[in-house]
């Protein structure tokens, strides 16, 4: 009987230690896997089109021939953004199913990278994570997610790219420290063509159904970051609006 009790006690201790350290281990594993995914994204661009990611934020990549149909991809994304602007589409506030589904099929253009459209870098809170098409549970467990029926990240006027992220997920920070940002902080978006610098221009706390305030502003190139608030009760939404820095 004593041996059984000792065995149970050891199992309980091991389970407790594992539970305590799991978030840290999971976070470290994610950091490595996320860095690998981003490296693969950069390599995809470089190998297929000799587009090297610039070390200078905002500097466009060099042009060359590509095995990937970048021209048609770009044109299709431009048409999508123009349609979003023209129709003032904002259906994400009405249907979770719609904004969770991807709005674009990258494989049609020769890109097979698990629907990764780019990545976001926020130096102040030390994050660099992939952006996936469609704000569904699977994608948000892997990184940030682009909400369908909002603009695609092209760096063009008359657009507002809405990117959602968890306020922490099984030890992975994601947008956990988004509340530390203030006006003027840098946010970078890297897509298939360039790395674009934005600056935080506004910060809002909204009710869960208050996302109707997220709008395209004529003549502006905006990125809106969206997460739950306050942590960990998550009864509201934290909205960080960023505007392209053209300096």
Beta strands, then each sheet from edge to edge (+ up, - down):
strand 1: 116-122
strand 2: 127-133
strand 3: 144-146
strand 4: 159-164
strand 5: 167-169
strand 6: 172-174
strand 7: 186-190
strand 8: 195-207
strand 9: 221-229
strand 10: 236-244
sheet 1: 1+ 2- 3- 4+ 9+ 10- 8+ 7- 1+
sheet 2: 5+ 6-
end
